[in-house]
Amino acid sequence: MLIKRKSELTGKTHEKEIDVNQQQFLNWASGIHIQNAMPNVSAEDREFIMTGITPEEWDGAFPAEDEE
């Protein structure tokens, strides 16, 4: 499914193809915890679905301690 989200960090709109079906998405939208509604989806992709934040944006905003 093609997911389009606006990043909560940057305000930029991103699209990403994620292996999730309509029922899983509706389950999450109705209040089921995303990790239970979409157990086959990576944590990175679940974050994108919830917040629109890409891994690159996340790394830029919250660098690893050894990179500071």
TIVO-2410 file (N, C-alpha, C; in nm, 3 decimals):
# residues 68
REC num residu      c1      c2      c3 atome chaine
REC   1      M   0.085  -0.117   0.000     N      A
REC   1      M   0.000   0.000   0.000    CA      A
REC   1      M   0.089   0.123   0.000     C      A
REC   2      L   0.056   0.221  -0.081     N      A
REC   2      L   0.130   0.345  -0.084    CA      A
REC   2      L   0.078   0.435   0.028     C      A
REC   3      I   0.165   0.470   0.121     N      A
REC   3      I   0.129   0.553   0.235    CA      A
REC   3      I   0.188   0.691   0.214     C      A
REC   4      K   0.108   0.793   0.230     N      A
REC   4      K   0.152   0.931   0.216    CA      A
REC   4      K   0.130   1.001   0.349     C      A
REC   5      R   0.238   1.059   0.402     N      A
REC   5      R   0.231   1.124   0.533    CA      A
REC   5      R   0.312   1.253   0.533     C      A
REC   6      K   0.269   1.346   0.617     N      A
REC   6      K   0.342   1.470   0.640    CA      A
REC   6      K   0.425   1.451   0.766     C      A
REC   7      S   0.555   1.475   0.756     N      A
REC   7      S   0.646   1.455   0.868    CA      A
REC   7      S   0.616   1.552   0.982     C      A
REC   8      E   0.605   1.498   1.101     N      A
REC   8      E   0.585   1.582   1.219    CA      A
REC   8      E   0.712   1.659   1.255     C      A
REC   9      L   0.827   1.619   1.203     N      A
REC   9      L   0.952   1.690   1.231    CA      A
REC   9      L   0.976   1.804   1.135     C      A
REC  10      T   0.956   1.779   1.007     N      A
REC  10      T   0.995   1.878   0.905    CA      A
REC  10      T   0.879   1.941   0.831     C      A
REC  11      G   0.762   1.880   0.838     N      A
REC  11      G   0.647   1.930   0.764    CA      A
REC  11      G   0.646   1.888   0.618     C      A
REC  12      K   0.750   1.815   0.576     N      A
REC  12      K   0.757   1.766   0.438    CA      A
REC  12      K   0.666   1.645   0.421     C      A
REC  13      T   0.607   1.633   0.302     N      A
REC  13      T   0.522   1.519   0.271    CA      A
REC  13      T   0.605   1.413   0.201     C      A
REC  14      H   0.592   1.288   0.248     N      A
REC  14      H   0.666   1.175   0.192    CA      A
REC  14      H   0.567   1.065   0.155     C      A
REC  15      E   0.606   0.983   0.059     N      A
REC  15      E   0.531   0.864   0.021    CA      A
REC  15      E   0.622   0.743   0.033     C      A
REC  16      K   0.563   0.633   0.077     N      A
REC  16      K   0.642   0.510   0.090    CA      A
REC  16      K   0.551   0.391   0.068     C      A
REC  17      E   0.599   0.295  -0.009     N      A
REC  17      E   0.526   0.169  -0.030    CA      A
REC  17      E   0.557   0.077   0.088     C      A
REC  18      I   0.451   0.037   0.160     N      A
REC  18      I   0.467  -0.046   0.279    CA      A
REC  18      I   0.377  -0.169   0.266     C      A
REC  19      D   0.429  -0.284   0.305     N      A
REC  19      D   0.355  -0.410   0.296    CA      A
REC  19      D   0.251  -0.418   0.408     C      A
REC  20      V   0.141  -0.346   0.388     N      A
REC  20      V   0.030  -0.344   0.482    CA      A
REC  20      V  -0.099  -0.348   0.401     C      A
REC  21      N  -0.200  -0.414   0.453     N      A
REC  21      N  -0.326  -0.419   0.379    CA      A
REC  21      N  -0.430  -0.326   0.442     C      A
REC  22      Q  -0.539  -0.310   0.371     N      A
REC  22      Q  -0.644  -0.218   0.414    CA      A
REC  22      Q  -0.698  -0.253   0.553     C      A
REC  23      Q  -0.719  -0.382   0.579     N      A
REC  23      Q  -0.773  -0.422   0.709    CA      A
REC  23      Q  -0.677  -0.390   0.823     C      A
REC  24      Q  -0.547  -0.414   0.802     N      A
REC  24      Q  -0.449  -0.380   0.905    CA      A
REC  24      Q  -0.453  -0.229   0.932     C      A
REC  25      F  -0.459  -0.150   0.826     N      A
REC  25      F  -0.461  -0.004   0.842    CA      A
REC  25      F  -0.588   0.039   0.917     C      A
REC  26      L  -0.702  -0.019   0.881     N      A
REC  26      L  -0.827   0.016   0.949    CA      A
REC  26      L  -0.825  -0.027   1.095     C      A
REC  27      N  -0.766  -0.143   1.124     N      A
REC  27      N  -0.753  -0.188   1.263    CA      A
REC  27      N  -0.675  -0.086   1.345     C      A
REC  28      W  -0.563  -0.040   1.290     N      A
REC  28      W  -0.482   0.060   1.360    CA      A
REC  28      W  -0.560   0.191   1.376     C      A
REC  29      A  -0.625   0.235   1.269     N      A
REC  29      A  -0.700   0.361   1.273    CA      A
REC  29      A  -0.815   0.356   1.374     C      A
REC  30      S  -0.865   0.235   1.402     N      A
REC  30      S  -0.975   0.222   1.498    CA      A
REC  30      S  -0.927   0.209   1.642     C      A
REC  31      G  -0.795   0.210   1.663     N      A
REC  31      G  -0.744   0.213   1.800    CA      A
REC  31      G  -0.658   0.096   1.843     C      A
REC  32      I  -0.643  -0.005   1.759     N      A
REC  32      I  -0.554  -0.116   1.794    CA      A
REC  32      I  -0.409  -0.069   1.786     C      A
REC  33      H  -0.328  -0.105   1.885     N      A
REC  33      H  -0.187  -0.065   1.881    CA      A
REC  33      H  -0.125  -0.108   1.749     C      A
REC  34      I  -0.046  -0.020   1.692     N      A
REC  34      I   0.008  -0.045   1.559    CA      A
REC  34      I   0.091  -0.172   1.551     C      A
REC  35      Q   0.166  -0.205   1.657     N      A
REC  35      Q   0.247  -0.327   1.653    CA      A
REC  35      Q   0.159  -0.452   1.654     C      A
REC  36      N   0.037  -0.441   1.705     N      A
REC  36      N  -0.056  -0.553   1.703    CA      A
REC  36      N  -0.135  -0.557   1.572     C      A
REC  37      A  -0.167  -0.441   1.519     N      A
REC  37      A  -0.242  -0.434   1.394    CA      A
REC  37      A  -0.155  -0.471   1.274     C      A
REC  38      M  -0.023  -0.442   1.285     N      A
REC  38      M   0.068  -0.464   1.172    CA      A
REC  38      M   0.195  -0.535   1.218     C      A
REC  39      P   0.185  -0.657   1.268     N      A
REC  39      P   0.303  -0.725   1.322    CA      A
REC  39      P   0.410  -0.756   1.217     C      A
REC  40      N   0.372  -0.758   1.092     N      A
REC  40      N   0.466  -0.788   0.984    CA      A
REC  40      N   0.543  -0.666   0.936     C      A
REC  41      V   0.508  -0.549   0.986     N      A
REC  41      V   0.568  -0.422   0.941    CA      A
REC  41      V   0.682  -0.385   1.035     C      A
REC  42      S   0.793  -0.338   0.979     N      A
REC  42      S   0.909  -0.301   1.061    CA      A
REC  42      S   0.877  -0.181   1.150     C      A
REC  43      A   0.952  -0.169   1.257     N      A
REC  43      A   0.934  -0.055   1.348    CA      A
REC  43      A   0.955   0.077   1.274     C      A
REC  44      E   1.051   0.079   1.184     N      A
REC  44      E   1.080   0.198   1.103    CA      A
REC  44      E   0.958   0.237   1.017     C      A
REC  45      D   0.896   0.139   0.956     N      A
REC  45      D   0.778   0.167   0.873    CA      A
REC  45      D   0.657   0.202   0.958     C      A
REC  46      R   0.644   0.142   1.074     N      A
REC  46      R   0.533   0.179   1.164    CA      A
REC  46      R   0.549   0.324   1.210     C      A
REC  47      E   0.671   0.365   1.238     N      A
REC  47      E   0.697   0.505   1.276    CA      A
REC  47      E   0.655   0.598   1.163     C      A
REC  48      F   0.689   0.561   1.041     N      A
REC  48      F   0.650   0.643   0.927    CA      A
REC  48      F   0.499   0.654   0.916     C      A
REC  49      I   0.429   0.542   0.934     N      A
REC  49      I   0.283   0.544   0.926    CA      A
REC  49      I   0.225   0.636   1.033     C      A
REC  50      M   0.278   0.630   1.154     N      A
REC  50      M   0.223   0.710   1.264    CA      A
REC  50      M   0.259   0.858   1.255     C      A
REC  51      T   0.382   0.888   1.213     N      A
REC  51      T   0.431   1.026   1.225    CA      A
REC  51      T   0.478   1.090   1.095     C      A
REC  52      G   0.497   1.008   0.991     N      A
REC  52      G   0.550   1.060   0.866    CA      A
REC  52      G   0.700   1.085   0.869     C      A
REC  53      I   0.764   1.050   0.979     N      A
REC  53      I   0.908   1.074   0.993    CA      A
REC  53      I   0.985   0.963   0.924     C      A
REC  54      T   1.079   1.002   0.835     N      A
REC  54      T   1.163   0.905   0.766    CA      A
REC  54      T   1.285   0.872   0.852     C      A
REC  55      P   1.352   0.761   0.825     N      A
REC  55      P   1.473   0.728   0.901    CA      A
REC  55      P   1.580   0.838   0.889     C      A
REC  56      E   1.591   0.899   0.772     N      A
REC  56      E   1.690   1.006   0.753    CA      A
REC  56      E   1.657   1.127   0.841     C      A
REC  57      E   1.530   1.164   0.848     N      A
REC  57      E   1.490   1.275   0.934    CA      A
REC  57      E   1.515   1.243   1.080     C      A
REC  58      W   1.482   1.120   1.119     N      A
REC  58      W   1.502   1.076   1.258    CA      A
REC  58      W   1.651   1.085   1.295     C      A
REC  59      D   1.738   1.032   1.206     N      A
REC  59      D   1.882   1.035   1.233    CA      A
REC  59      D   1.934   1.177   1.239     C      A
REC  60      G   1.881   1.266   1.157     N      A
REC  60      G   1.924   1.405   1.159    CA      A
REC  60      G   1.881   1.478   1.285     C      A
REC  61      A   1.764   1.446   1.335     N      A
REC  61      A   1.712   1.512   1.455    CA      A
REC  61      A   1.768   1.452   1.583     C      A
REC  62      F   1.796   1.322   1.581     N      A
REC  62      F   1.843   1.251   1.699    CA      A
REC  62      F   1.964   1.167   1.666     C      A
REC  63      P   2.081   1.231   1.646     N      A
REC  63      P   2.201   1.154   1.609    CA      A
REC  63      P   2.241   1.057   1.720     C      A
REC  64      A   2.300   0.947   1.679     N      A
REC  64      A   2.352   0.850   1.776    CA      A
REC  64      A   2.458   0.915   1.861     C      A
REC  65      E   2.470   0.871   1.985     N      A
REC  65      E   2.564   0.932   2.079    CA      A
REC  65      E   2.706   0.931   2.026     C      A
REC  66      D   2.747   0.826   1.957     N      A
REC  66      D   2.884   0.816   1.908    CA      A
REC  66      D   2.909   0.909   1.789     C      A
REC  67      E   2.804   0.973   1.737     N      A
REC  67      E   2.820   1.065   1.624    CA      A
REC  67      E   2.826   1.210   1.669     C      A
REC  68      E   2.800   1.236   1.796     N      A
REC  68      E   2.798   1.375   1.845    CA      A
REC  68      E   2.935   1.431   1.860     C      A
***
